Structures are given as C-alpha cells and as structure tokens.
Amino acid sequence: MTEETTINTQEELVKQFELYVAENEKFTTKGVKAAAARARKALQEVAKLVKIRRKEITEAKTALSTK
C-alpha cells in the first residue's frame, strides 16, 4: 500500500462525506426528493471507502510490526 493510495482514499472519503452532508441538507431543509437519493448514494460510497481505509490501516500497522 503506497502513501499516495492512502491519501487518495482519505481524500475521496472526505469528499463523499461532504457530498452527503450537502445533499442531506437539501433534502431535510428544502424537501428536495432527488437529494435523498444522492445522499444515500454518497453514504454507500462512504461505507465502501471506510472498508478500504480500514484495510489500508491494518496493512500499514502490520508492516510496522514486521520492521
């Protein structure tokens, strides 16, 4: 796992969460139904990225243990 990959995963995770927050705001305050679907999609992406990031952290921790 490279540092660049880790940074990309983290940046994408933050981007998707910010997208979720924006779409959720549109849905809850303005009642935009389409925003609900976009918020749910962003949350699904967050879930996927969280799993990837957890794996990256575990691999990095294991690599440190073997040094």
Order of alpha helices (4+ residues) and beta strands (2+ residues): alpha-alpha
